[in-house]
Amino acid sequence: MDNKTKGAWLLAQSKNLDGYSGAGAARLENISYAGKVGRLYNLIRRQSDESTTFAISRQTVDNACQLSGIDKSARTLGLELLKNAGRIDITSDGSIAVLGATTQAVLEATAELFDEQKPTSDEQAILDLSERVSGKPFRRAEAEEYISDTHKLRKAEATTLVDLSKKTALIDEEGEPGRGLLFNSHTFRDGKYAEKAHRVLEQLKADERVRLSEVQDKLTRSGALYDADVEKMLGAELYKRLISVGLFDRMEVSNSTESVGYVASPNDFQKYGRPFEEDPIDDAKALIASLTYGQTRSSATRGQITMPDALIRALVRGDELAARAGGIRAIGEDYRELEARQVVDVTERSHGRYTMRLLKKDVGELALTIIRGGAASQEAVLMDGSPARAFKGPHAARNEVREKNNLSDKRFVHDALDRLRSGG
């Protein structure tokens, strides 16, 4: 596994481990540690011009880390490690000087740190298994045998490690005990979407195929769709099943009163190669979600987005949005999730009026692969008008759908995965 791929898994899995404190957490402590430092580096990196240095106040760094689940000890030691590696400098007043870096630089730095910690066989096996099941589903028995042989684990250790991976490491299981199939959220993200989608299509009834094709055609034109519309087009049963198996990405934007989802195709990120490695912690998806909200729900008086394609292009160019107008109110309310992720910088220019600039150029470029010619889903997010405050990525949103599946749904998902595993 190359460092780019390894770094992507470390970032994603460490975020899952933030919420896990079970007895097995110590088995994956180097994944958690290296991933946290990598997420810290991703937070403080700026535009991908690698010849430019950006200064960030220590308070900004501390606030961003607190919002992103990076505790004080990991933050303090992480900054020192990044300094020693020549990635940042720490000034006498505590400010952080960061040399501009791409996502790839973050992934490689994270992987290098992980290797320096002398990771255990358990940790190497988790990363290896995660990558393998992202290509195609694996029978659990075969997976246990594989990691036992490859990473020199006892059979009992392999079994408990797979159990642990299901709780912490972006790996899911579908099927009866002893016959389960392991898979994850990246099954349809390897550049073979059309081939894999066709295998799922083959098990559908004729009328279901028509409904699925209608949704896929509409997604091609719009980029994203309001999930209630997709559910209506597909029917509740087929909707649940296709989300559960990963054929579509469901994402969620939340405000203080409700959470509303929208659907996109994993294939939409293929322009940039393996999308998981370009957006391992969903920064680009969060940008899309926030801008979609601004387009569909914000009023003209507070600053409605009418041309998202042009807006993202302006951000990628380095423009400061709304600077000529002296700022607008919506910017100060609708992009708090992006601020927490340090994707954008929001500045108050006068009372209640804000401007915004993009801090990570490559995140904006990736978002452009979804926002197609200004058609970023007029139907995508229908909320009550209060500011959007949070974002939920495809993995968490899909698991919530799977939890409601009945036996018939589970059987469908298992059969679809088995088709993908066997190649037909």
DOPA-253990 format. One record per residue: x, y, z of N, C-alpha, C in turn. Coordinates in pm, whole numbers, plus 50000, padded with zeros to 5 digits. Layout:
# residues N
XYZXYZXYZ;...
END
This chain:
# residues 424
500854988050000500005000050000500895012550000;500655021849907501485033849903501065043550015;501915053650038501695062750151500425071050135;500075074250011498855082249989497625074550035;497535061949995496405053750035496415051050185;497565047850238497675045150382497265057450463;497725069150421497385081450492495885084150492;495225081250379493785083250370493045074450471;493455061750480492825052750578493085057450720;494275062050748494605066650884493745078550924;493575088150835492745099750866491305095550894;490755087450805489355083450819489135074850943;490015065250966489815056151078490045063051212;490985072351218491205079351345489985087451385;489285092751287488065100451317487005091251378;486895078951326485985069251386486425065451528;487715064351548488225060451680488005071151786;487805083651744487525094351840486345090751929;485365084051872484165080951948484175067152009;485315060352008485365046552058486315045652176;485825040452287486655039152406486605025052463;486245015452380486145001652425487504995552456;487444983152506488664976452549489654974552435;489164973752312490064971352200490734983652145;490414995452199490965007852143492495008052147;493085001952253494545001952265495214994352152;494484984952090495074977251979495314986051857;494644997651854494735006351736495255020351772;496015021351880496395034651929497315042051832;498135034951756498995042051660498215047351542;497145040451503496245045551399495585058251449;495085057851573494425069451630495395081351640;496595078651687497585089151709498045095451578;498495087251485498995092551358497875099651282;496685093851285495555100051216495195113551274;495255114851406494955127751469495945138451428;497225134651426498245144351384498035148151237;497675138251155497385141151015496195150350999;495165148251079493985157051074494335171051122;495235171951220495725185051265496435192151150;497295184951080498015190750967497035195050858;496015187050834495015190450733494235202950773;493975204550903493265216450950494065229250922;495365228650950496135241150944496785243550809;496745233850719497325236350586496475246650513;497075253350419496365263850346496485261350195;496185271350114496175269549969497365261449922;497165253649817498155243849776499335249649699;499565262449714500785268549660501915265249757;502765255849719503755250749814504935260249835;504915271849771506005281349791505605292749885;504375292749931503865303650014503675298950157;504055307450252503875304450393502725312650449;501895306150531500735312650592500895312350743;500625323550810500705324350955499305323151015;499165314651115497875312251180498055314251330;497175321751391497285324151535497075311151611;497695310251727497555298151810496095296451854;495395307551876493995306551917493145300351807;493415304051681492675298151569492925283151562;494175279151580494515264851578493815257451691;493865263351812493235256851927491735255351907;491085265851858489635265351836489275254751733;490025254251623489735244451518489915230251570;490945228051649491195214651704490095210551801;489655219651884488585216451979487305212651907;487005219351796485815216251719485955203251641;487185198751620487435186951537487865174751618;487725175351750488015163651832489485160551850;490355170451833491795168451852492165174451988;492415165852086492615170552224493945177852241;494095184052358495255192652382496575185152372;496635172952428497905165552424498285161952281;497315157252203497595153952063497965166451984;497325177452017497605190151948499025194951978;499395194952105500715199952146501825191352086;501715178352103502755169452051502735169151899;501545169851841501425169651695502105181651631;501925193351688502565205251635504085204151643;504575198351752506025196651767506565186851663;505815176051640506235166251539506255172451399;505215180151367505155186651237506275196951220;506615203551329507745213051326509055205751300;509275194751372510515187151356510635181151216;509495178451154509485172851019509625183650912;509705196150954509865207050859508575211050788;507435206850842506145209950778505605223550824;505935227550947505465240251002506595246651081;506375259051123507265265751217506405272251324;506905272951444506165278951554506915291551597;506255303051589506905315751619506945318051770;507655328451810507835331251952506525334452023;505555340051950504265343152013503275331552004;503745319951955502885308151950502135306351820;502235316051728501575314651599502225303351519;501445297851427501925286751346502165291451203;503355289751154503675293051015503635280150935;502755279650837502535267350761502895269650615;503735260950563504015261250420502835255050348;502335261750243501185256550170501385242050131;500335234150142500465219750115499185214250053;499325203649975498195196849915497695185750007;496555179949970496065168250041497105157250039;497785155449927498775144749916499895146450018;500325158750042501375161050141500895156850280;499635159650311499075155550440499045140450452;498595133750347498485119150351499865112750367;500835117750295502175112050304502785114550441;502595126450497503135129450630502495120550736;501195118050722500485109550817501005095250812;501195090250691501705076550675503125075150731;503945085150707505315084750757505345084550910;504495092750970504425093051117503965079451171;502975073651107502475060651148503595050151144;504365049851037505445040151024506525042251131;506735054851170507735057851272507335052451409;506035050251430505555045451559505715030351576;506275023751474506415009151475505055002451502;504125004151407502774998851427502764983651445;501744978951515501624964651543501054957251423;501114944051431500524935751326499014938051318;498364940251432496934943151433496634955451349;497414965951368497164978651298497454977351149;498514970451115498814968150974497694959950909;497184950250982496124941650929494834949450906;494494958750998493284966950983493354975250856;494494981650832494644989850712494574981250586;495234970050589495254960950475493844956050444;493124951850547491774946650526490824957550476;490944969550531490104980650486490274983250338;491514983250293491804985650152491284974250065;491444961950111491014950550030489494950250013;488734952750118487284951950104486724964150031;487514974750016487054986149937487054982749788;487874973149748487904968849608486744959849574;486484950149660485314941549644485034934749778;483784931049801483434924549929484234911749951;484434908550078485214896950121484354888350212;484364875350194483734866850293484504868050424;483754868650534484434870750662485454859750690;485084847250666486014836250693487294837850613;487164841950487488344843950402489174855750453;488494866150500489204877850551490014874250675;489404866550764490124862450885491334853850850;491144844850757492254836350715493364844650651;492964854350569493944862750500494794870750598;494154877950691494954886350783495734877750881;495214865850913495954856751001497244852150934;497154848150807498324843450735499294854750701;498754865850653499594876850605500284884250718;499564886150829500094894450938500434886451063;500494873251046500954864251153500144865851281;498824865451266497934866051382497374852251411;497154849451539496444837151574494984838351529;494334827051509492964827151458492044835351548;492164833551679491324841051772491594856051761;492854859851741493204874051726492584879751599;492624872051491492034876551365490534878551379;489874869351450488424870351469488054882851549;488734885151660488414896851742488804909851672;489834909151587490234921251514489174925051411;488574915351344487504918451250486314924351325;485994918651443484914924351524485224938851560;486464941451597486874954951633486794964251513;487184959551396487174967851276485764972351240;484784964051270483394967651241482924979151330;483524980451448483134991051540483895004051514;485065002851455485955014551452486505018551317;486535009651219487435012051107486785011950969;485565016850960484925018250829484725004950757;484554994250831484254981250771482894976550821;482074971550732480734966750766480614951950732;479604945550789479344931550759477854929750732;477534921950630476154918650599476054903650578;475044897450640474844883050623474774875650754;474384863150747474234854850865475604851350924;475644848551055476924844551117477544832851043;478834834251014479534823750943479494825350791;478524833350742478404835450598478434850250562;478884858550657478854872950636479854877550531;479504889050467480394895450371480844908850429;482134911550423482684924250468482764933850351;482404946350376482484956850274482604970250345;482724981050268482744994250330482195004850234;482285017350275481655028250199482365031450068;483465024850040484265028349923484195017949812;483235008749824483104998049726482885003449584;482175014649572481855020249439482745032249405;483925033249468484785044949447486135041549384;486215030349316487515026049266487665027649115;486815035749053486915037648910486155027448829;485455018048896484705007648825483215008748855;482745020948872481365023148913480375017048814;480575019648686479615014848585479514999648587;480664993048594480694978448595479984972848718;480274978848834479664973948958478174977248964;477814989248916476394992948915475604983448827;476214978948717475524969648626475224956448697;476134951948781475894939348852474734940648950;474624952249012473464954549100472194955449016;472274962048903471134963848814470554950448769;471434940648749470994927648698470054920348793;470104923248920469254916249015467924923449039;467714934848971466484942548988465404937948891;464174940548930463054938248840463054948948731;462324946448624462324955648510461894969748550;460834970948629460354984248667461344991248761;462074983448843463084989248931464254994648849;464604987548743465694992248657465335005648593;464095007048550463635019548489463745030948589;463305028448712463335038848816464785042648850;465655032548859467055035348889467695043448776;467425039948653467995047448539467525061848540;466275063948578465735077548585466495085948687;466755079948804467505087148907468935089948860;469585080048800470955082048753471045092848647;470065093148557470045103648454469885117348517;469005118348616468775131248680469985135748760;470675126248824471895129648896472975134548800;473035128648681474005132948581473785147548543;472525151548536472215165548500472365175048618;472035170348739471925179448853473105178948949;473785167648957474895166549051474485161349187;473335165849237472825161149366471325163049366;470625154749443469165155249451468725154449596;467665161349627467025160549758466635145949781;467005140349897466845126049915465375121649916;464465130249961463045126549958462555124849815;463105132649721462735131049580463275117949524;464515114449564465085101749519464275090049574;463905090949700463105080349761461755078949692;461165090049655459875089749584460035083349446;461115086749375461335081249242461625066249246;462415061949344462815047949352461775039249423;461035045449516460215037749608461025035549735;460365035649850461075035049979461955022749991;461465011249944462204998749960463494998849878;463405002249750464585002249664465565013149707;465025024449751465875035349800466765030449915;466155024150015466915019150129467995009450085;467645000749994468564990249954469764995749877;469525005149789470625010649708471535019649791;470975026849888471805034649979472635025150065;472005014450113472685005050203473874998250137;473734994750010474824987749943475914997449896;475615010649895476615020649860476575025449717;475505022049643475415026349503475285041549494;474645047649594474545062149603475135066849736;475615079149738476025085649861474865093949915;474525091850040473565100750105474335109250205;474155122350198474805131650290473745140050359;474115146750464473135153550546473635167250590;472765177150581473055190450635472085192850749;472565198450859471715200550976471715215151018;470585219251074470545232051145469965229451283;469525239651351469095237951490467775230651504;467025229051397465695222851409465535209851331;466345207251230466155195051153467405191251075;467405178851027468475173750942467855169250811;468445173650700467895170450569469005164850482;468675154150409469685147350329469565150150181;470645147450110470615147449965471505136249916;471315132749791471965120949733472845125149616;474035119049608474935120949495475485107349454;476175106849344476765094449296478245093849334;478705082749392480145081449420480995083449295;480415080949180481155082149054481505096549020;480815106049083481045120049048482435125049085;483135118049172484465122349210485565115549128;485185107149031486185099148963487145107448876;486755119548843487645128148763489015129648830;489005129348962490255131249035490895118049077;490545107349008491125094549044490375088349160;491095082349253490435075949366489945086349463;488655088949468488155100349545488415099249693;488445087149748488695085749891490035091949928;491005090749841492325096149870492395111349849;491435116749775491415131249755490595138349861;489655131249923488745137550019488475128050136;489525123750206489345113050305488495116950424;488375129750455487515133550567486405143050523;486035141850395484795147950343484775163150341;485935169650330485935184250323485205189350200;485465183150084484805187749961483305185449967;482905174050024481475171250036480795181250130;481495185050236480945195150328480805208650258;481765212050172481675224450096480455224250004;480265213049935479105211549847477805212949925;477745206250040476515206450120476175220650164;477175227950209476925241550257476505250750143;477155249450028476805258049914475435254449858;475095241549862473765237549816472695243649904;472935243650033471995250150125471865265050091;473005271550069472975285850038472225288849910;472275279349816471595281349689470085279449701;469695269349779468275265549777467445272149885;468075276649995467275281550106467515295950145;468685301150116468965314850157468195324750071;467725335550131466985345750057467945356049998;467445363649902468295373749837468755384349937;467925387350036468275397950132469455394150221;469625381050245470745377150330471925371750248;471755370350115472875366350031472695352749968;471765351749875471475338849811472515335649704;472885322649696473785318049592472975314949467;473315321349357472575318849232473425311349130;474745312349139475625305549044476755298649121;476495286649176477505280049258478785276749184;478685273549056479885270448979480805282648975;480235294148946481035306448942481575309949080;480765307149182481185310249318482395301849359;482355288749331483485280249368484715283749286;484505287149159485655291149078486305303749133;485485312849183486035325049244486815321649370;486285312549449487005308249569488335301849532;488325293149431489555286349389490585296349338;490125307049272491045317549224491685325049339;491105324249457491625331649572490865344349602;489705346449533488915358549558488325358449698;488145370149753487425371749880485975374849848;485085365549875483685367049837483005378249914;482205385849842481395396749896482215408649943;483485409249906484325420349949483835433649892;483435433549762482965445949700481685451049764;480855441849811479585445749874479755449350020;480975448350069481205451250210480775439950301;480545428050242480145416350321478645413950314;478245401550344476825398250351476575389650475;475325389950524474995383250649475095368150640;474655362250528474575347650517475935341050537;477005347550493478335341550506478675339150654;478235348050740478525346450882477715335750950;476645330950884475745321350947475815307350887;476055306250758475855293650688477105284950674;478255289850711479485282350681480295279050805;479595277050917480315274251042480995260551040;480365250850974480985237850961482265238850880;482255246850773483455248650691484535256250767;484125265550852485105272450937485765262751034;484945254151096485485244351191486485235151123;486215231750998487125223150922488305230850865;488315244150883489345252750826489425251450674;488255249950611488155250050466488035264450417;487335272750493487185286850458487545295450577;487855307950547488095318150651487015328750637;486235330850741485155340650740485595352750823;485445364650766485865376950833484685386550844;484465391950963483405401850982483955415550941;483345421550838483795434450787483105446150855;481875444150896481125454050973480065446251048;479275452851128478305445751212477345437551126;477415424251142476495415351071476805413350925;477965417550876478315416050735479695409450726;479765398550645480945390150644481435387350502;482745385050491483335380350366483965366550390;484285359850282484825346250294485865343650187;486895336150223487875331550125488195316850151;488625310050046488935295750054490355293750105;490535284650199491855281850254492525269850188;491745261450122492285249350062491815248349917;492675252349826492325252949685491905239449630;492595228549669492285215549612490915210449655;490435214749773489085211149816488055217449723;488285230149687487385236849594487405230549456;488595226649410488695220249278487955207049275;488035199449384487315186849390485815189149393;485385199249466483945202249472483385205749334;484215211349249483755214849114483365202749031;483845190849069483455179048993481995175349018;481415180549124479995178149152479135189649099;479625201949118478855213749076479025215248926;478095210148849478245209348704477565221048634;478355230348588477815241148508476685248848574;476755250648706475735258348776474475250648807;474465237448786473235229748810473345221448937;473745227849046474015220449169472755217749248;471855210749185470675205549254469765216249314;468875221249234467885230549286467005223749391;466925210449388466055203349481466805197949602;468085200949617468915193049706468555194149854;468445205949910468265207250053467115216650084;466075211450145464895219450179464785220150330;465185231450385465175232750530464245244350569;464205247450697463225257350743463735271550735;464925273650682465435287150666466445291350770;466605283850879467615287450977468985282650930;470055288550980471375285950924471815271350933;472485266650827473045253250827474265253050918;474375242751004475435242751104476295230251104;475845219351045476615206951055476445198550930;477355189250913477365180550796477655166350839;476965156750778477195142550804477585135850673;478715128850673479215122750552478525109850516;478845104150398478145092350347478225080050436;479375077850502479525065650583478515065550697;478475076450775477565077050889476105076950843;475815084450736474425085150686473965071550635;474845064250566474475051150513474225041150626;475035041750731474845032450843473515034750913;473065047150918471765049950978470635043550896;470775043750765469785037250679469835022150700;471035016350706471175001850721470574996850851;470625004850956470095000751085468584998251080;467915004050982466465002450970466054991550871;467034984750814466724974450715466054962250778;465044956850707464434944350752465184932550690;464704920350718465404908550668465474908050516;464404912350451464384912450305465414922350249;465514933950312466514943950271467934938450288;468154932050403469484926550431469854915850328;468864907750290469124897250191469494903450057;468794914050019469104921049893470544926249897;470914932850006472254938450017473304927350011;473054916450083473994905150082474154899549941;473044897749871473104892049736473844901449641;473594914649656474284924349570475784923849595;476154923249722477574922749756478214909849706;477454898949713477994886249665478234886649514;477364893649441477584895449297478884903349272;479084913649352480294921649336481534913449373;481404904949475482534896849518482924886649412;481914880349353482184869449259482394874349116;482034887049091482224892648957481064890248864;479884886348917478734884348830477544878948903;
END
